[in-house]
Each structure stands twice: as C-alpha cells, then as structure tokens.
Amino acid sequence: MSTRMKAILAIVVLVAGIGGGFWWWQGHRASDGTLLLQGNVEVRQVNLGFKVPGRIASLLVDEGAKVEPGQKLGSLDRVYFEDNLRQMRAQRDQSAANLAKMVAGNRPQEIAQTEALVAEREAASANAKVSLDRATQLLKTASGTQKTYDDAVALNRQADAQLTSAREALRLMKAGFRQEDIDLARAQLADKEAAIRIAERQLIDAELLAPTAGVVLSRVRELGAIVNAGETVFVLSLTTPVWVRTYVSEPDLGRIRPGMPVELRSDTAQSAPIRGRIGFISTTAEFTPKTVETRELRTALVYRVRVVADDPDGMLRQGMPMTVVVHAGTGVATAEGK
C-alpha cells in the first residue's frame, strides 16, 4: 500500500472515530443538556425451600403464578412433626410433675408413716435392752449361758441401729428434697419446654411461605418427593421493588444524587410511566461492562447506579434494557425503554 493510501485511510479512521465520539456524546448529552444513562432491569430471584426435611404433601402454586408476602406455597407431611410435638409435651408434663412434687415436699401421710416406724423401732429397742439386762443378771448368777448373753447384746445393738436409721429417715422426710435436686428438676423442665418450642417451630416450618411478592419462575419438586432442609422447591422472581442497574461516567457523577426522582418508560405500547428514584450510587469506580457500551468505551471508568421503582402493573421484566434521562438543572430523572 502506498504512503498516500495509508494517509487517506488514517484520515478516514480519524473522522470515523470523531463521528463515533460525537454520536456517543450526543447519546449521553442531549441538546437540552439532559444526561442519558443506559441500563437494565436487574435479575432478582430467590430459591425457596423448607427449613426442615420431610415428604412434600402439597404444592399450591405453579410456574408463572403471582404470589403475595406470606402466601402459602406448599407443605410437608405433618404427622411426624405432630407426633414429635406430642412426645415432647408428655415429657414436659412428666418433668413438671416431678418438680412440683419436690417443691411441695413429702405428704403428711408419708411423714406419719415414718413416725410410726420410729415408734416401732423404739419399742423394739426397749425390748432388746430389757432382754440384755435379764441375760446379764442370769449370767452373773450362773443361771444363764454366755451364748444367751451374746445374743442379747447383738440384738440390742441391732435394735439401736434400726432406731437410729428410722429417726434419720424421719428427719429427711420432714426436711424434704435437697435444693440441688429441686434445681436439677427445674433445669430438666426448662430443657423440655425448649424442646417443645423447637418442635412447634418445626411444625410451623412444615409450611412454605412466600417471603415477598413475586412470580414463580420454576417448580423444582413435585408431590411426594422427600426433600432435605433448604433444598430448592420453588424459584421466585422478586418483582417489588424493581431495580434498574445503570452506569454513570466520572464527569457526569456530580449530576446525579441518591433520592433523585425517576420515571421509567418502556417500549410497550400505551404503557404508563413508572415513577422511581435513584437509590444507590457506588463509591467504587469500575470498567464499563460489555452490555452497556461499545468495545471502544470499555476502558472508561464508570460508577454503578441503582434506580428503585415500584411496578404495580407488572410491566417491567427482568433484564429489560432501559435508558435513564436526567434533565439538566431540574433534579428530575426520566427513564424510557431503549
């Protein structure tokens, strides 16, 4: 290629670059000084699953269904959770009865029975002492034997020991249970009550509720399936509020601020404008994403901006391209389909 042709080609490229730059500048700065920002409706979705494992007993919505916050989407077989709750309540009642018995102490009838045992042992001890005295006198007069005396001594000691045991049992009966035993019974009751609360929450968690308004994108599981805790059953697309992600270049960063009012418009025929506001401006610069501008502009640093809006009529779709128009000097923003 000749030098002349190379020069002509360089001029053509330069003119095309200048024209492209002018076109980009016009696309971002309209004749009235407005600022155009390209963006898309963000894809926001959440995977929904049960908090507890079990067998799916019902699924109440299908793909494409619109759901409201707190709406029931499905449930697990409740019989296992109900049986477990009944078992926990029975164990709680047992622990409560045991604690009440310890706090109340022994019944008067039990104390009276122990007192009668003490009286019986006192009579036996007195009889054993009389027998010992008689055996002692007989041994001194050579009328009794050594064995009879030894047996009387042993019987007297046994009666004294049994009387002491009965008296100690009576003191324990009147004193009641130790404080440590009562504290242990109270702690066991608290443990059972906590287990009941867990079982009640598990029974509640056997139902799957929508955390927010949205549209069911997919139904991953079917009736009768055994699922683990946290396993995805539905995929929900979040529709309220709508987030629009766009980017602003550093020279234009001062022209927008959080809280600016926004109007979102789409290419849908006869669609009413949707009002919103700028909810977030990133504090960190980044390179322009490929989906925003041309290859030549990817090296330009931009700041991510989030526009927040309600979509009561459900006109916006996730991923829909948007153009945000910021009017100069008014603090009013408009967004329209691109």
VMD Tcl script that draws the C-alpha trace (Angstrom):
set ca {
  {0.00 0.00 0.00}
  {1.32 3.42 -0.96}
  {2.03 6.19 1.51}
  {-0.81 8.28 0.03}
  {-3.33 5.46 0.56}
  {-2.15 4.97 4.12}
  {-2.64 8.66 4.83}
  {-6.15 8.62 3.36}
  {-7.04 5.53 5.40}
  {-5.75 7.17 8.60}
  {-7.88 10.26 7.89}
  {-10.96 8.10 7.33}
  {-10.38 6.25 10.61}
  {-9.88 9.54 12.45}
  {-13.07 11.01 11.02}
  {-14.99 7.84 11.92}
  {-13.61 7.99 15.44}
  {-14.58 11.62 15.81}
  {-18.05 10.87 14.43}
  {-18.46 7.93 16.79}
  {-17.35 10.00 19.73}
  {-19.75 12.75 18.74}
  {-22.54 10.19 18.42}
  {-21.76 8.79 21.86}
  {-21.60 12.30 23.33}
  {-24.95 13.14 21.75}
  {-26.36 9.90 23.16}
  {-25.33 10.95 26.66}
  {-25.86 14.69 26.38}
  {-29.00 15.72 24.54}
  {-29.38 19.17 23.02}
  {-31.21 20.42 26.12}
  {-28.41 19.26 28.42}
  {-30.06 16.09 29.62}
  {-27.98 13.05 30.62}
  {-28.77 9.62 29.16}
  {-27.76 6.52 31.12}
  {-28.08 3.01 29.70}
  {-29.15 0.16 31.98}
  {-31.21 -2.96 32.51}
  {-33.81 -4.21 34.96}
  {-31.84 -6.36 37.39}
  {-32.50 -10.07 37.66}
  {-33.55 -10.72 41.28}
  {-34.66 -14.15 42.34}
  {-34.59 -16.38 45.41}
  {-34.59 -20.14 45.86}
  {-37.30 -21.24 48.27}
  {-37.17 -24.43 50.31}
  {-38.45 -25.87 53.59}
  {-36.45 -25.26 56.75}
  {-36.97 -28.87 57.84}
  {-36.69 -32.19 55.98}
  {-39.74 -34.25 55.11}
  {-42.11 -35.52 52.42}
  {-43.94 -32.94 50.30}
  {-47.68 -33.24 50.93}
  {-48.95 -30.28 48.88}
  {-47.76 -27.70 46.34}
  {-50.28 -24.90 45.86}
  {-48.73 -22.81 43.03}
  {-47.17 -23.47 39.67}
  {-44.80 -21.69 37.31}
  {-45.96 -18.19 36.37}
  {-48.15 -17.74 39.44}
  {-48.05 -14.37 41.18}
  {-47.66 -14.68 44.95}
  {-48.03 -12.24 47.83}
  {-45.91 -11.95 51.01}
  {-46.83 -14.69 53.48}
  {-48.82 -16.71 50.93}
  {-48.70 -20.47 51.49}
  {-46.88 -22.21 48.65}
  {-46.73 -25.80 49.90}
  {-46.46 -28.05 52.94}
  {-44.79 -31.21 54.21}
  {-46.46 -34.23 55.76}
  {-47.26 -33.01 59.30}
  {-47.81 -36.34 61.06}
  {-44.17 -36.80 62.07}
  {-43.90 -33.27 63.45}
  {-47.20 -33.61 65.34}
  {-46.15 -36.94 66.92}
  {-42.81 -35.45 67.95}
  {-44.60 -32.46 69.50}
  {-46.93 -34.72 71.48}
  {-43.96 -36.71 72.77}
  {-42.16 -33.52 73.85}
  {-45.27 -32.27 75.66}
  {-45.67 -35.55 77.52}
  {-42.06 -35.41 78.67}
  {-42.58 -31.80 79.72}
  {-45.61 -32.76 81.81}
  {-43.61 -35.52 83.49}
  {-40.81 -33.12 84.40}
  {-43.30 -30.53 85.65}
  {-44.97 -33.09 87.92}
  {-41.60 -34.19 89.30}
  {-40.63 -30.59 90.08}
  {-43.96 -29.87 91.74}
  {-43.51 -32.96 93.96}
  {-40.06 -31.82 95.03}
  {-41.14 -28.26 95.78}
  {-44.18 -29.40 97.78}
  {-42.11 -31.86 99.82}
  {-43.35 -35.12 101.32}
  {-47.02 -35.69 102.10}
  {-48.23 -35.71 105.75}
  {-49.21 -39.35 105.34}
  {-45.66 -40.29 104.40}
  {-44.28 -38.40 107.40}
  {-46.82 -40.11 109.68}
  {-45.80 -43.49 108.30}
  {-42.15 -42.79 109.09}
  {-43.07 -41.58 112.57}
  {-44.89 -44.87 113.16}
  {-41.80 -46.75 112.05}
  {-39.72 -44.77 114.55}
  {-42.17 -45.69 117.33}
  {-41.96 -49.35 116.31}
  {-38.17 -49.24 116.38}
  {-38.19 -47.51 119.77}
  {-40.35 -50.31 121.20}
  {-38.06 -52.95 119.71}
  {-35.02 -51.17 121.14}
  {-36.58 -51.00 124.61}
  {-37.45 -54.72 124.47}
  {-33.92 -55.58 123.36}
  {-32.49 -53.60 126.27}
  {-34.74 -55.47 128.75}
  {-33.60 -58.77 127.25}
  {-29.96 -57.70 127.59}
  {-30.43 -56.76 131.27}
  {-32.08 -60.13 132.00}
  {-29.29 -62.04 130.24}
  {-26.70 -60.07 132.21}
  {-28.30 -60.95 135.56}
  {-28.66 -64.62 134.63}
  {-25.01 -64.77 133.58}
  {-23.89 -63.27 136.93}
  {-25.87 -65.91 138.88}
  {-24.62 -68.71 136.63}
  {-28.24 -69.39 135.64}
  {-27.68 -68.29 132.05}
  {-25.19 -69.12 129.34}
  {-22.60 -66.98 127.58}
  {-24.34 -67.55 124.26}
  {-27.65 -66.22 125.57}
  {-25.85 -63.11 126.81}
  {-24.00 -62.62 123.50}
  {-27.26 -62.97 121.55}
  {-28.92 -60.36 123.75}
  {-26.02 -57.94 123.22}
  {-26.20 -58.37 119.43}
  {-29.98 -57.96 119.41}
  {-29.71 -54.75 121.45}
  {-27.14 -53.27 119.08}
  {-29.27 -54.19 116.09}
  {-32.35 -52.55 117.63}
  {-30.39 -49.38 118.43}
  {-29.07 -49.19 114.84}
  {-32.54 -49.67 113.35}
  {-33.94 -46.99 115.65}
  {-31.23 -44.54 114.59}
  {-31.94 -45.30 110.92}
  {-35.67 -44.68 111.38}
  {-35.07 -41.39 113.17}
  {-32.74 -40.15 110.40}
  {-35.31 -41.15 107.79}
  {-37.93 -39.13 109.67}
  {-35.67 -36.05 109.73}
  {-35.09 -36.37 105.97}
  {-38.80 -36.81 105.38}
  {-39.59 -33.61 107.27}
  {-36.74 -31.66 105.64}
  {-37.94 -32.53 102.13}
  {-35.80 -32.65 98.98}
  {-32.40 -31.01 98.67}
  {-32.25 -27.65 96.91}
  {-29.78 -29.09 94.41}
  {-32.32 -31.77 93.44}
  {-35.01 -29.13 93.03}
  {-32.72 -27.02 90.83}
  {-31.94 -30.10 88.73}
  {-35.65 -30.85 88.29}
  {-36.30 -27.20 87.33}
  {-33.49 -27.32 84.73}
  {-34.90 -30.56 83.29}
  {-38.31 -28.90 82.95}
  {-36.73 -25.90 81.16}
  {-34.98 -28.29 78.78}
  {-38.27 -29.99 77.91}
  {-40.01 -26.65 77.37}
  {-37.22 -25.57 75.00}
  {-37.60 -28.86 73.12}
  {-41.33 -28.14 72.76}
  {-40.63 -24.71 71.28}
  {-38.28 -26.29 68.76}
  {-40.90 -28.92 67.87}
  {-43.54 -26.18 67.46}
  {-41.27 -24.21 65.14}
  {-40.58 -27.33 63.12}
  {-44.31 -27.88 62.75}
  {-44.71 -24.28 61.56}
  {-41.74 -24.68 59.20}
  {-43.50 -27.65 57.59}
  {-45.34 -24.96 55.60}
  {-43.54 -22.99 52.87}
  {-44.50 -19.30 52.75}
  {-43.58 -16.65 50.21}
  {-41.12 -14.18 51.79}
  {-42.16 -11.35 49.45}
  {-44.25 -10.59 46.41}
  {-43.06 -12.15 43.17}
  {-43.65 -14.56 40.33}
  {-42.85 -18.28 40.43}
  {-40.16 -18.90 37.82}
  {-39.89 -22.66 38.27}
  {-41.25 -25.51 40.37}
  {-38.33 -27.81 41.05}
  {-40.02 -30.55 43.15}
  {-43.30 -32.46 42.92}
  {-45.75 -34.07 45.36}
  {-44.41 -36.99 47.36}
  {-40.76 -36.02 46.98}
  {-38.53 -36.36 50.04}
  {-36.59 -33.13 50.49}
  {-33.81 -32.06 52.82}
  {-33.81 -28.83 54.76}
  {-33.02 -25.92 52.44}
  {-33.42 -27.93 49.24}
  {-34.92 -25.78 46.45}
  {-38.61 -26.37 45.79}
  {-39.55 -23.10 44.03}
  {-37.55 -20.35 42.34}
  {-39.23 -17.00 42.93}
  {-38.61 -13.86 40.88}
  {-38.80 -10.74 43.05}
  {-40.92 -8.03 41.46}
  {-41.28 -5.40 44.18}
  {-39.44 -3.15 44.25}
  {-37.89 -3.16 40.77}
  {-34.19 -2.40 40.50}
  {-32.70 -0.87 37.36}
  {-28.92 -1.05 37.08}
  {-27.18 1.64 35.08}
  {-23.76 3.32 34.99}
  {-22.60 6.92 35.04}
  {-19.22 8.18 33.89}
  {-16.98 10.12 36.24}
  {-17.50 13.53 34.53}
  {-21.28 13.15 34.97}
  {-21.14 11.75 38.52}
  {-21.92 15.14 40.06}
  {-25.14 15.48 38.08}
  {-26.98 12.75 39.96}
  {-27.55 12.01 43.62}
  {-29.39 9.42 45.72}
  {-33.09 10.14 46.08}
  {-33.49 11.78 42.66}
  {-37.00 11.13 41.28}
  {-37.09 8.87 38.24}
  {-39.63 7.95 35.59}
  {-39.31 4.57 33.93}
  {-40.77 4.16 30.45}
  {-40.72 1.10 28.25}
  {-41.36 0.50 24.56}
  {-44.62 -1.24 25.42}
  {-47.49 0.48 23.65}
  {-49.72 2.68 25.80}
  {-47.76 1.88 28.96}
  {-47.96 4.48 31.69}
  {-44.73 5.92 33.15}
  {-43.45 4.27 36.31}
  {-42.03 6.57 38.94}
  {-38.93 5.68 40.89}
  {-35.84 7.16 42.44}
  {-32.08 6.73 42.45}
  {-31.44 4.51 45.43}
  {-27.72 3.82 45.27}
  {-24.55 5.17 43.67}
  {-21.43 3.06 44.01}
  {-18.40 4.56 45.72}
  {-16.02 2.42 43.67}
  {-15.13 3.00 40.03}
  {-15.11 0.07 37.60}
  {-14.69 -0.61 33.90}
  {-17.75 -0.22 31.71}
  {-19.49 -3.62 31.33}
  {-19.75 -5.09 27.84}
  {-23.53 -4.87 27.85}
  {-23.54 -1.12 28.43}
  {-21.47 0.48 25.71}
  {-19.24 -0.26 22.71}
  {-15.90 -2.07 22.78}
  {-14.02 1.20 22.38}
  {-15.51 2.58 25.62}
  {-14.83 -0.40 27.87}
  {-11.72 1.17 29.30}
  {-13.67 4.17 30.62}
  {-14.29 4.11 34.35}
  {-17.89 4.34 35.47}
  {-19.89 4.14 38.70}
  {-22.77 1.74 39.17}
  {-26.16 3.32 39.89}
  {-29.32 1.61 41.13}
  {-32.74 3.04 40.31}
  {-35.55 1.78 42.58}
  {-39.18 1.81 41.44}
  {-42.49 0.11 42.12}
  {-44.13 -1.81 39.28}
  {-47.76 -2.30 40.34}
  {-48.91 -3.23 36.82}
  {-46.09 -5.73 36.26}
  {-44.91 -4.08 33.04}
  {-41.17 -4.44 33.64}
  {-39.35 -7.70 33.02}
  {-36.01 -8.82 34.40}
  {-33.18 -7.97 32.01}
  {-35.23 -5.37 30.09}
  {-32.92 -2.62 28.74}
  {-33.69 0.88 29.98}
  {-32.49 4.41 29.23}
  {-32.41 6.87 32.12}
  {-32.72 10.52 31.13}
  {-31.58 13.10 33.70}
  {-32.80 16.60 32.87}
  {-30.24 19.33 33.35}
  {-30.66 21.62 36.32}
  {-34.02 20.23 37.41}
  {-33.05 17.27 39.56}
  {-35.73 15.26 37.73}
  {-34.90 11.99 36.02}
  {-36.81 10.12 33.32}
  {-36.25 6.55 32.12}
  {-37.60 5.13 28.87}
  {-37.30 1.84 27.01}
  {-34.34 1.56 24.69}
}
mol new
graphics top color blue
foreach p $ca { graphics top sphere $p radius 0.5 }
foreach p [lrange $ca 0 end-1] q [lrange $ca 1 end] { graphics top cylinder $p $q radius 0.2 }
display resetview
